[in-house]
Amino acid sequence: MRTTLTIDDSLAELLKKQAYETGKPFKQVVNETLRAGLEHAGTARTPREYRIEPAAMGSVRPGVDLDRALTLASELEDAELLHKMELRK
């Protein structure tokens, strides 16, 4: 099949270089490259297993109950907002 195709200049240079180095016609290099790309696109890669390495965060401060972490975070956020409001006065 004959068609007109617009190729980026940098891509055309790479294809021409490959054609020169392999001694193949430009048309053949373009067809082989497109075919390889389409065949590769159809194969799904198996995703890698997601892993998190634990890191030591130090010890817990006295009086901090980790079971109440959300409550503590909320109280700290409220205190910060009150502090910012006082600075605006």
Buried (B, 14 or more C-beta within 10 A) or exposed (E): EEEEEEEEEEEBEBBEEBBEEEEBEEEEBBEBBEEEEEEEEEEEEEEEEEEEEEEEEEEEEEEEEEEEEEEEEEEEEEEEEEEEEEEEE
